[in-house]
Amino acid sequence: MRNVNEENAPYILFCVGEDSGDMIGAEMVATTVALGFKAMGVGGPLMQEKGLVPLWDYNELPVSGVGDVVPKYFSLKKVFEIVSDAAESKKCLAIVAVDYPGFNMRLARLAKKWGKPMLYVAPPQIWAWKSKRASLFKQADKIRLAVFFDIEAEAYKQMGCDTIRIKHPVTGWNPLYAELKSDILLLPGSRRTSALRNLPTFVSVAEMYRNAWAERNSGPLPDVVVVASRDYLEVPLLVALEKLYDGRLPTWLKVVVAPKQIYERLNFYSGYSAALTSFGTSTLEMAFVGIPFAACVEPDFLTFVMGKLMVKTDFLSLPNAIIGRGVTPEFIIRDKLNERMALSIVESIFQLDFATMDEIALRLRKALNVGKSSSELVSEFLAEFVKR
């Protein structure tokens, strides 16, 4: 952890708390440094490789749902104090934020109060819930909003806020065609608490998927690959699996750490025949590479209750929300998984074929390949607002 007061040079403050924003942030950090600015803040390994000076351990930031926030409240509060102090400093020339609304909306309020320039990429999804959040950005002349999807741009427009479209990083992917495996991927989540909560449900579905596959096909049964989205999740997931199987992990079940680079990750995913994933960017990545998949989550009680009260969208899976209809299946497990629900999830995966998934992928590519690159975006922002 670094004390910002020890730094003498002016800087651009970055705040990225999600894996999905690390690649976008990395390109913006690289551009910022190339333009001669110093980059400080919180961000992932890709951002740090491009020159970000970290203020905190990035791995402590990801949380999912109200039930996950509470245990980490004091740690997150400390991080925000450090970030807000860095933002308030006269040496902070501007703020660049990506997603992570729990932090970045609070940071945006401070930026508006101080008159500090701010570029906010992927602000809160007001198309899904809490549309009143958009009121913060009204009459905020120095805050620029950049969004990936038309549904976001339209929602902010209806609330009286202008946005800039930014190309989604998945659109830069050129597939490397490899031999297709019959195995199934499990992506239980990028946050430790939610991933471990989803894991038993995902494994139960995978067991049923293997049985159903055997009824439809000949040859060896599919292996099951649990994806750890971060290095530090690999051991907790392995320990949890060992516990599920009383210390005798089946040979057909393993844990693999996902590649950090998005294009390597997409190439990795594209070699599999099916997937079960939690909600989030992974649903978009699965659809983009053309894998038959279902999205599923077992939320904590508080998150489920708040979601029922506040969520106003028909779809939680990003491909469905972007296209505007339920092209891929999604499930919320309110209590413990039962056999009927597990069978529904399995059958929904089998009902999708690769031709259908390829069509969905083409529609997503067209919808997301719109706007500026993250490099162009941050260059224009700094040119407009920052004077050295």
Order of alpha helices (4+ residues) and beta strands (2+ residues): beta-alpha-beta-alpha-beta-alpha-alpha-beta-alpha-beta-beta-alpha-beta-beta-alpha-beta-alpha-beta-alpha-beta-alpha-beta-alpha-alpha-beta-alpha-alpha-alpha
